[in-house]
Amino acid sequence: MCSSNKGNFLELLDFLSNHNDTIHQVLKNARGNLKLIAPKIQKDIIRVAACETTRVILDDLGDNLFAILVDESRDISIKEQMGVDLCYVNEKGQVIERLLGLIHVPNTNVLSLKFALDSLFAKHGISLSRLRGQEYDGASNMQGEFNRLKSLILKENSCAFYIHCFAHQLQLALVTVAKRHVEMALFFNTVANLCNSAGAPCKRRDIVHESQIARVKEALQNGEISSGRGLNQEIAIKKARDT
């Protein structure tokens, strides 16, 4: 826009602002509203960033063979999620591990897991015939389902060899060593006792709840934390686990 047209446009906005209260208020708040904080806008930005990231990963993968690393967990809304990672060797000879996607599975039986995995592959145009390895932690109630998922995949592709997750093996070793360390075991026992003492009895839980509310209010007044949708939510005291 040339300088003369820009000047005319600004003069028009100024004229409209002086003769229309609604336009005046919109222009007054325009700079403060330009924060991209609307949930819909934020979700659109996240969705676009995820699509672009996935495209880069698939371009890097190309037609190479790959392995998958699969694990499951529940998110904060208590929905069962299955995470699928790709592991492959790129053109530089480097071993690359990238998250392909998180899939919500309505239930964790083997058919649902297989359907979710097939849907993810079909969505991104990945062929199961290129799969050369599958890796699960085999640590929880999912162990049986993952073992059966492993068998279903092997029926379709006999080259998709199963490997127990080395990271999980390391975790199991670290947990065993930690439990044999006297000071560390004492620390975690103290944490567990503290959670039970503060979280189990209703009166004590109410005292902790009221204390936390007072701390949040004071922090908001002092500007130490910010308020907004989804912030400063009340959560229960979590018990310590091996993970």
Backbone bond lengths (Angstrom), bond angles and torsions (degrees), N, CA, C in turn:
res aa  C-N    CA-C-N  psi(-1)  N-CA   C-N-CA  omega(-1)  CA-C   N-CA-C  phi
1 M - - - 1.470 - - 1.528 108.75 -
2 C 1.354 117.08 126.29 1.455 120.40 -179.51 1.520 110.16 -70.00
3 S 1.339 116.33 163.95 1.466 121.20 -173.85 1.520 112.29 -62.99
4 S 1.354 117.54 -37.70 1.468 120.12 -178.66 1.525 111.02 -67.29
5 N 1.331 116.43 -44.74 1.469 119.68 178.97 1.530 110.69 -65.60
6 K 1.333 115.90 -38.57 1.466 119.51 178.36 1.520 110.72 -62.87
7 G 1.355 116.07 -40.35 1.461 119.64 178.71 1.511 111.54 -65.02
8 N 1.326 117.30 -40.90 1.467 121.19 178.45 1.526 111.09 -64.12
9 F 1.346 115.68 -38.51 1.463 120.12 -179.52 1.525 110.68 -65.73
10 L 1.329 116.20 -42.66 1.467 120.25 179.17 1.527 111.27 -66.20
11 E 1.337 116.46 -37.42 1.466 120.12 177.42 1.530 110.61 -64.80
12 L 1.340 115.99 -38.18 1.471 119.84 178.37 1.525 110.63 -65.43
13 L 1.344 116.63 -44.00 1.464 120.07 177.78 1.523 111.04 -61.30
14 D 1.310 116.74 -40.84 1.460 121.45 179.58 1.528 110.64 -64.23
15 F 1.328 115.55 -40.56 1.474 119.87 179.32 1.529 110.77 -65.34
16 L 1.340 115.92 -46.11 1.468 119.91 179.86 1.522 111.30 -64.34
17 S 1.333 115.80 -37.51 1.459 119.86 -179.59 1.523 111.59 -64.81
18 N 1.356 116.46 -35.56 1.463 120.66 -178.69 1.527 112.44 -78.37
19 H 1.325 117.42 -14.69 1.462 120.06 -175.84 1.533 113.42 -119.01
20 N 1.341 116.13 3.77 1.471 119.07 179.69 1.518 108.07 -143.15
21 D 1.352 115.88 115.99 1.466 120.24 -175.87 1.527 112.23 -63.80
22 T 1.345 116.59 -37.42 1.472 119.86 -178.79 1.520 111.04 -64.03
23 I 1.342 116.40 -48.23 1.464 120.40 178.84 1.521 110.86 -63.71
24 H 1.331 116.41 -37.98 1.465 120.45 178.44 1.527 110.52 -60.76
25 Q 1.339 117.38 -43.39 1.456 121.17 -178.82 1.529 111.25 -68.49
26 V 1.348 116.13 -39.25 1.466 120.06 179.16 1.530 110.81 -62.89
27 L 1.346 116.04 -46.34 1.462 119.87 179.96 1.526 111.42 -66.38
28 K 1.324 116.53 -34.10 1.459 120.74 179.96 1.519 110.91 -65.38
29 N 1.340 117.19 -37.57 1.466 121.68 -176.42 1.525 112.86 -96.25
30 A 1.343 117.30 -0.12 1.469 120.06 -173.06 1.521 112.18 -59.07
31 R 1.343 116.64 -48.00 1.465 119.08 -177.45 1.521 111.25 -63.55
32 G 1.322 116.90 -38.90 1.458 119.32 -179.97 1.509 113.27 -72.21
33 N 1.340 116.50 -25.39 1.464 119.93 -179.00 1.518 112.65 -83.48
34 L 1.320 117.90 -13.80 1.455 121.42 -176.66 1.527 109.58 -82.48
35 K 1.332 115.96 69.64 1.453 120.63 -177.55 1.527 112.68 -126.45
36 L 1.335 117.20 -5.38 1.460 121.78 179.89 1.527 111.45 54.17
37 I 1.334 116.17 42.65 1.465 119.90 -176.99 1.513 112.71 -102.08
38 A 1.336 118.11 -0.15 1.459 119.87 177.62 1.530 108.99 -66.46
39 P 1.340 118.72 133.42 1.476 120.84 -178.33 1.524 113.27 -53.72
40 K 1.333 117.26 -40.08 1.460 120.21 -179.02 1.533 111.09 -63.85
41 I 1.342 116.11 -42.65 1.464 120.12 179.31 1.527 110.57 -65.90
42 Q 1.322 116.59 -42.86 1.462 119.89 179.87 1.522 111.47 -62.55
43 K 1.333 116.52 -41.05 1.468 119.63 178.76 1.525 111.01 -65.97
44 D 1.340 116.93 -37.85 1.465 119.87 177.00 1.527 110.99 -63.04
45 I 1.331 116.86 -42.07 1.465 120.94 179.11 1.527 110.61 -63.31
46 I 1.332 116.23 -44.78 1.467 120.74 179.49 1.526 110.48 -63.27
47 R 1.345 116.83 -41.08 1.465 120.88 -179.59 1.523 111.26 -64.01
48 V 1.328 116.18 -42.88 1.470 120.28 179.35 1.532 110.26 -65.69
49 A 1.334 116.65 -43.02 1.468 120.29 179.41 1.531 110.89 -62.51
50 A 1.337 116.54 -39.80 1.467 120.52 179.26 1.526 110.86 -65.49
51 C 1.322 117.13 -43.50 1.473 120.96 179.34 1.520 111.21 -62.47
52 E 1.334 116.37 -42.79 1.462 120.06 -179.47 1.528 110.90 -67.40
53 T 1.327 117.11 -39.60 1.460 121.09 178.35 1.525 111.05 -63.79
54 T 1.331 116.00 -44.00 1.467 120.50 178.94 1.525 110.98 -63.11
55 R 1.324 116.94 -39.41 1.474 120.77 179.28 1.528 110.68 -61.41
56 V 1.341 116.63 -42.49 1.461 120.59 178.70 1.532 110.67 -63.45
57 I 1.338 116.62 -41.05 1.467 120.51 179.34 1.526 110.84 -62.90
58 L 1.332 117.36 -45.01 1.465 121.29 -179.15 1.523 111.56 -67.31
59 D 1.331 116.93 -36.14 1.466 120.01 176.39 1.525 110.59 -64.93
60 D 1.330 116.57 -38.79 1.461 120.77 178.77 1.524 110.76 -68.82
61 L 1.338 116.61 -36.73 1.468 121.08 177.79 1.521 111.20 -65.76
62 G 1.337 116.26 -43.94 1.460 120.40 -179.76 1.512 111.76 60.60
63 D 1.330 116.26 -132.90 1.468 122.21 179.12 1.521 112.19 -101.50
64 N 1.331 116.88 15.82 1.461 120.65 -178.12 1.519 111.79 -69.70
65 L 1.320 115.19 158.03 1.455 121.29 172.15 1.523 109.16 -74.44
66 F 1.320 117.00 159.40 1.464 119.70 -175.97 1.515 110.89 -153.90
67 A 1.319 114.82 167.56 1.458 122.95 172.47 1.525 108.27 -122.14
68 I 1.318 116.42 162.05 1.470 120.53 178.51 1.525 109.52 -119.84
69 L 1.310 115.31 144.47 1.455 123.19 172.80 1.526 106.55 -118.13
70 V 1.317 116.86 120.71 1.460 121.43 -173.91 1.516 110.02 -121.59
71 D 1.321 115.74 136.28 1.463 121.09 175.94 1.519 107.96 -147.14
72 E 1.306 116.33 162.09 1.462 119.79 -179.96 1.520 109.28 -130.20
73 S 1.337 114.60 152.18 1.458 120.63 176.14 1.523 108.42 -162.12
74 R 1.307 116.06 164.94 1.464 121.36 176.46 1.512 109.42 -99.50
75 D 1.333 115.98 137.14 1.460 118.96 177.44 1.519 109.60 -84.90
76 I 1.341 116.14 -174.86 1.463 120.46 -174.77 1.521 112.78 -66.36
77 S 1.342 117.09 -21.14 1.463 121.13 178.30 1.527 111.67 -93.68
78 I 1.327 117.21 15.47 1.466 124.67 177.67 1.530 111.04 60.55
79 K 1.310 116.98 38.88 1.464 121.57 173.52 1.524 108.81 -104.76
80 E 1.325 115.05 136.86 1.453 119.75 -179.39 1.529 109.54 -76.07
81 Q 1.321 116.26 125.12 1.459 121.83 -178.45 1.528 109.93 -120.65
82 M 1.332 115.43 137.83 1.456 120.30 175.04 1.522 108.47 -111.98
83 G 1.330 116.13 118.97 1.451 120.86 179.38 1.524 110.49 -95.47
84 V 1.342 116.27 134.83 1.463 121.34 -178.61 1.534 109.07 -122.00
85 D 1.316 116.67 120.12 1.464 122.72 176.36 1.524 109.74 -106.18
86 L 1.324 115.67 146.30 1.459 121.60 172.08 1.520 108.95 -101.60
87 C 1.318 116.50 137.70 1.460 121.68 175.38 1.529 107.54 -126.27
88 Y 1.327 116.82 123.00 1.462 120.56 -175.73 1.523 109.38 -153.06
89 V 1.319 115.15 171.02 1.464 122.07 177.08 1.519 107.91 -107.33
90 N 1.334 117.20 122.43 1.460 119.77 -176.96 1.524 111.14 -82.77
91 E 1.325 116.83 -174.95 1.462 121.92 -175.82 1.517 112.66 -66.16
92 K 1.344 117.56 -21.05 1.464 121.28 179.14 1.525 112.35 -88.38
93 G 1.328 116.23 1.95 1.459 119.94 -179.40 1.511 113.70 81.84
94 Q 1.322 116.95 13.57 1.463 121.53 -179.23 1.530 110.40 -92.62
95 V 1.322 116.14 140.09 1.465 120.96 175.71 1.525 108.39 -80.84
96 I 1.320 116.10 120.15 1.463 122.01 -175.09 1.528 109.60 -115.75
97 E 1.323 115.46 136.61 1.464 121.14 174.98 1.522 108.52 -124.84
98 R 1.332 117.00 122.29 1.456 121.76 -175.79 1.528 110.30 -136.06
99 L 1.332 114.99 141.01 1.459 120.60 176.41 1.530 109.46 -74.51
100 L 1.329 116.30 121.55 1.462 120.75 179.15 1.529 111.36 -87.29
101 G 1.324 117.08 -38.67 1.453 117.56 -179.83 1.516 113.14 178.40
102 L 1.332 115.17 159.87 1.466 123.61 172.14 1.520 107.45 -110.17
103 I 1.313 116.55 127.57 1.456 121.49 -175.83 1.514 109.24 -118.37
104 H 1.330 115.58 128.88 1.469 119.68 174.13 1.512 108.87 -79.29
105 V 1.334 116.39 123.46 1.464 120.97 178.24 1.526 107.99 -111.45
106 P 1.352 117.37 120.40 1.471 120.48 -176.71 1.521 112.67 -61.72
107 N 1.324 117.14 -31.15 1.456 120.82 171.70 1.525 107.66 -146.65
108 T 1.330 116.73 165.62 1.455 120.48 -170.31 1.520 112.94 -107.12
109 N 1.333 117.33 27.89 1.458 117.25 174.09 1.521 109.39 -76.96
110 V 1.297 116.15 164.08 1.455 121.36 -170.94 1.528 112.64 -63.26
111 L 1.338 117.83 -34.79 1.463 119.99 -179.26 1.529 111.16 -67.93
112 S 1.337 116.59 -37.93 1.461 119.85 178.00 1.526 110.80 -66.63
113 L 1.338 117.23 -40.99 1.458 121.20 178.74 1.529 111.04 -64.35
114 K 1.337 116.61 -42.87 1.463 120.38 -179.94 1.525 110.64 -66.31
115 F 1.335 117.06 -41.74 1.466 120.66 178.94 1.529 110.71 -63.84
116 A 1.328 116.96 -41.24 1.465 120.82 179.31 1.521 110.98 -63.91
117 L 1.340 116.95 -41.48 1.462 120.78 179.77 1.534 110.83 -66.89
118 D 1.338 116.55 -43.98 1.469 120.68 178.42 1.531 110.84 -62.19
119 S 1.329 116.91 -39.90 1.467 120.93 -179.96 1.525 110.81 -64.96
120 L 1.335 116.79 -40.03 1.459 120.78 179.03 1.532 110.64 -65.03
121 F 1.338 116.89 -43.39 1.460 120.66 178.00 1.525 111.18 -63.33
122 A 1.332 116.80 -43.72 1.465 120.85 -179.36 1.523 110.93 -64.76
123 K 1.326 116.79 -37.60 1.459 121.11 -179.84 1.519 111.48 -60.54
124 H 1.340 116.68 -37.70 1.463 121.03 -175.79 1.528 112.61 -103.14
125 G 1.330 116.64 7.55 1.460 119.76 176.66 1.517 114.02 68.11
126 I 1.317 117.57 34.84 1.462 122.38 -179.46 1.521 109.02 -102.24
127 S 1.324 116.54 133.00 1.466 121.42 -179.09 1.525 110.39 -93.08
128 L 1.327 115.67 136.48 1.460 120.83 178.69 1.529 110.90 -66.79
129 S 1.331 117.56 -20.82 1.466 121.06 -179.00 1.525 111.91 -67.01
130 R 1.332 117.73 -19.78 1.474 121.77 179.59 1.521 112.15 -86.96
131 L 1.322 116.98 -3.49 1.459 121.53 -178.06 1.527 110.18 -75.67
132 R 1.340 116.29 129.39 1.459 120.97 -179.11 1.523 113.20 -122.53
133 G 1.296 118.32 -0.01 1.455 120.06 178.58 1.503 111.19 -164.20
134 Q 1.325 116.99 147.81 1.464 122.11 175.89 1.515 108.36 -137.13
135 E 1.310 115.53 136.72 1.454 120.61 -171.49 1.525 109.84 -136.13
136 Y 1.333 116.80 127.21 1.464 123.20 177.55 1.528 107.95 -133.36
137 D 1.337 116.23 159.24 1.463 117.18 -178.10 1.524 111.84 -80.90
138 G 1.337 117.59 -29.87 1.459 120.10 178.49 1.506 113.12 61.43
139 A 1.367 117.00 37.39 1.457 119.44 -170.12 1.510 114.55 -110.89
140 S 1.315 118.98 -13.27 1.453 119.52 -171.32 1.521 109.91 -130.71
141 N 1.350 114.15 -157.84 1.451 118.59 178.00 1.521 111.28 -67.50
142 M 1.337 116.98 -8.63 1.453 120.89 178.22 1.525 111.59 -82.07
143 Q 1.315 117.99 -8.31 1.454 120.21 -173.51 1.526 111.19 -58.09
144 G 1.334 116.52 -46.57 1.460 119.63 -179.15 1.513 112.12 -63.89
145 E 1.344 117.11 -41.63 1.454 120.57 -179.45 1.522 110.91 -67.44
146 F 1.331 116.77 -40.72 1.463 119.82 179.40 1.525 110.92 -67.11
147 N 1.338 116.73 -36.70 1.456 119.15 177.70 1.526 110.89 -63.13
148 R 1.323 115.69 -39.60 1.464 118.59 177.85 1.523 111.42 -72.81
149 L 1.360 116.95 -33.09 1.462 120.07 174.18 1.526 109.63 -63.54
150 K 1.325 115.74 -40.62 1.468 120.30 177.27 1.521 110.23 -58.20
151 S 1.318 116.84 -42.63 1.456 120.74 -178.47 1.524 111.50 -66.91
152 L 1.345 116.74 -39.76 1.463 119.45 178.73 1.522 111.20 -62.88
153 I 1.332 116.47 -41.30 1.468 120.37 -179.90 1.520 110.26 -67.19
154 L 1.344 117.11 -39.69 1.459 120.28 -179.96 1.521 111.69 -64.93
155 K 1.326 117.74 -29.63 1.463 120.67 177.05 1.525 110.88 -66.48
156 E 1.333 116.44 -33.39 1.457 120.33 179.57 1.525 111.95 -86.97
157 N 1.332 116.36 -29.40 1.460 120.52 -178.10 1.523 108.05 -145.34
158 S 1.315 116.12 101.12 1.468 120.87 -176.15 1.521 112.96 -70.61
159 C 1.353 117.55 -9.41 1.467 121.35 -179.97 1.526 112.55 -90.32
160 A 1.332 116.72 -3.80 1.463 120.30 -178.15 1.526 108.98 -85.75
161 F 1.328 115.78 77.82 1.461 120.66 -174.32 1.527 111.56 -69.79
162 Y 1.338 115.03 146.88 1.465 121.11 -179.10 1.522 110.58 -93.27
163 I 1.335 115.90 136.75 1.469 122.79 176.33 1.525 108.19 -132.92
164 H 1.314 116.21 130.53 1.463 119.61 174.96 1.527 108.39 -70.01
165 C 1.316 116.56 132.05 1.474 122.22 -175.15 1.531 110.95 -54.46
166 F 1.337 116.59 120.06 1.466 120.61 -179.62 1.526 111.17 -66.76
167 A 1.338 116.52 -33.46 1.467 119.43 178.57 1.529 109.85 -63.09
168 H 1.333 116.25 -38.12 1.461 118.87 179.28 1.535 110.88 -71.19
169 Q 1.333 116.50 -36.61 1.461 119.14 175.44 1.530 110.63 -60.73
170 L 1.334 115.80 -41.19 1.465 120.19 177.48 1.526 110.35 -64.04
171 Q 1.338 116.39 -40.53 1.464 119.90 179.05 1.529 110.86 -61.27
172 L 1.335 116.37 -44.32 1.465 120.31 179.63 1.527 110.40 -61.10
173 A 1.338 116.54 -39.97 1.462 120.05 179.13 1.525 110.93 -65.80
174 L 1.353 116.39 -42.46 1.467 120.18 -179.62 1.525 111.17 -65.33
175 V 1.340 117.00 -40.03 1.464 120.37 179.06 1.529 110.37 -62.36
176 T 1.331 116.02 -43.27 1.470 120.21 179.54 1.524 111.36 -62.54
177 V 1.343 115.92 -43.71 1.469 119.95 179.40 1.527 110.88 -65.29
178 A 1.358 115.84 -41.72 1.467 119.90 -178.76 1.522 111.58 -62.31
179 K 1.335 116.40 -38.20 1.464 119.64 -179.16 1.530 111.79 -69.88
180 R 1.333 116.66 -20.27 1.471 120.11 178.55 1.528 111.49 -88.84
181 H 1.339 117.43 -10.16 1.463 121.86 179.95 1.534 108.08 -87.82
182 V 1.313 117.50 118.98 1.462 121.84 -170.95 1.522 111.95 -60.57
183 E 1.347 117.83 -50.19 1.466 120.36 -176.48 1.526 111.46 -66.48
184 M 1.323 117.06 -38.44 1.459 119.65 179.66 1.525 110.90 -69.35
185 A 1.322 116.82 -41.94 1.461 120.51 177.72 1.528 110.45 -62.17
186 L 1.350 117.24 -39.19 1.462 121.31 177.85 1.521 111.03 -63.78
187 F 1.330 116.21 -40.35 1.469 120.49 179.30 1.525 110.98 -60.59
188 F 1.329 117.18 -49.89 1.461 120.00 -177.42 1.529 111.79 -69.08
189 N 1.318 117.26 -32.34 1.468 119.87 174.86 1.523 110.73 -65.25
190 T 1.355 115.87 -38.75 1.466 120.17 177.83 1.522 110.81 -64.76
191 V 1.334 116.78 -42.39 1.459 120.72 177.74 1.528 111.17 -61.50
192 A 1.331 116.54 -43.85 1.463 120.58 179.13 1.522 111.49 -62.97
193 N 1.345 116.85 -43.32 1.468 120.72 178.45 1.527 111.26 -63.86
194 L 1.349 116.54 -38.07 1.460 120.67 179.02 1.532 110.67 -64.80
195 C 1.338 116.42 -43.46 1.474 119.99 177.85 1.523 111.06 -61.96
196 N 1.325 116.32 -43.29 1.464 119.80 179.66 1.525 111.11 -65.96
197 S 1.339 116.78 -39.50 1.462 121.07 -177.51 1.523 111.84 -69.13
198 A 1.348 116.43 -40.10 1.469 120.23 -175.53 1.520 112.56 -89.41
199 G 1.321 117.80 -26.41 1.455 119.87 -172.48 1.506 115.97 -101.38
200 A 1.324 117.70 -23.62 1.460 119.41 -175.62 1.531 113.43 -79.75
201 P 1.353 120.10 -56.19 1.471 119.82 -178.93 1.535 111.14 -67.01
202 C 1.320 116.97 137.11 1.473 121.46 -176.62 1.526 111.77 -62.38
203 K 1.337 117.70 -42.99 1.470 120.33 -177.30 1.525 111.03 -63.38
204 R 1.330 116.60 -44.12 1.457 119.53 -179.93 1.528 111.03 -67.41
205 R 1.325 115.54 -36.55 1.460 119.06 178.71 1.519 110.63 -65.40
206 D 1.339 116.68 -37.59 1.467 120.52 177.49 1.524 111.06 -66.22
207 I 1.340 116.81 -37.55 1.465 120.49 178.45 1.529 110.26 -63.91
208 V 1.338 116.52 -44.84 1.467 120.60 178.15 1.527 110.53 -63.20
209 H 1.340 116.46 -39.47 1.465 122.03 -179.77 1.527 110.86 -62.84
210 E 1.334 116.89 -47.75 1.464 120.79 -179.92 1.530 111.31 -65.71
211 S 1.332 116.52 -38.14 1.457 120.11 178.55 1.524 111.13 -64.37
212 Q 1.320 116.35 -40.10 1.458 120.14 -179.96 1.524 111.08 -67.43
213 I 1.340 117.35 -39.47 1.468 120.72 178.29 1.522 110.10 -60.79
214 A 1.346 116.29 -43.27 1.461 120.53 179.79 1.532 110.82 -63.46
215 R 1.317 117.18 -40.72 1.471 121.00 179.72 1.528 111.01 -66.09
216 V 1.329 117.01 -39.40 1.469 120.28 179.93 1.523 110.25 -66.58
217 K 1.338 116.71 -43.28 1.466 119.80 178.79 1.515 111.38 -60.92
218 E 1.327 116.85 -44.33 1.458 120.84 179.55 1.524 111.02 -63.77
219 A 1.334 116.87 -41.04 1.468 120.55 179.61 1.523 111.37 -66.15
220 L 1.353 116.83 -36.67 1.462 120.13 177.29 1.524 111.44 -66.10
221 Q 1.325 115.85 -41.70 1.467 119.93 179.28 1.525 111.86 -65.98
222 N 1.332 117.08 -34.02 1.466 121.01 -179.16 1.528 112.39 -85.26
223 G 1.341 116.44 -4.01 1.454 119.78 -179.89 1.516 114.06 75.66
224 E 1.338 117.51 16.18 1.467 120.70 -179.16 1.523 111.45 -75.33
225 I 1.321 116.93 -30.15 1.467 122.15 176.11 1.514 107.99 -131.63
226 S 1.319 116.58 161.02 1.462 121.63 -179.33 1.512 109.99 -107.95
227 S 1.323 116.19 156.54 1.459 121.89 178.10 1.517 109.07 -104.99
228 G 1.309 115.32 158.93 1.458 120.10 179.75 1.509 110.02 162.51
229 R 1.308 114.51 175.93 1.457 120.13 -177.80 1.534 110.21 -65.15
230 G 1.338 115.59 128.31 1.452 120.90 177.66 1.514 115.06 84.33
231 L 1.352 117.79 -3.09 1.458 120.80 -178.67 1.525 110.77 -95.45
232 N 1.333 115.37 152.90 1.477 122.55 174.28 1.520 112.50 57.06
233 Q 1.344 115.72 38.84 1.460 119.97 179.97 1.529 110.53 -75.62
234 E 1.310 115.36 147.48 1.459 120.36 178.13 1.521 109.72 -78.18
235 I 1.320 116.77 130.07 1.447 121.31 179.01 1.528 108.75 -131.18
236 A 1.323 114.68 158.72 1.454 120.07 -179.80 1.530 109.96 -82.82
237 I 1.334 115.06 159.18 1.466 120.02 176.84 1.523 108.22 -71.27
238 K 1.326 116.54 126.09 1.448 121.76 -178.55 1.536 110.48 -88.70
239 K 1.311 115.14 138.04 1.450 119.68 175.81 1.528 110.10 -81.26
240 A 1.318 115.50 144.93 1.465 120.01 -179.31 1.523 110.15 -68.71
241 R 1.335 116.30 139.30 1.454 122.36 176.68 1.523 109.85 -126.61
242 D 1.305 116.19 168.51 1.461 120.10 -178.70 1.513 112.15 -60.14
243 T 1.339 117.21 -34.94 1.472 120.61 -178.16 1.501 111.44 -61.68
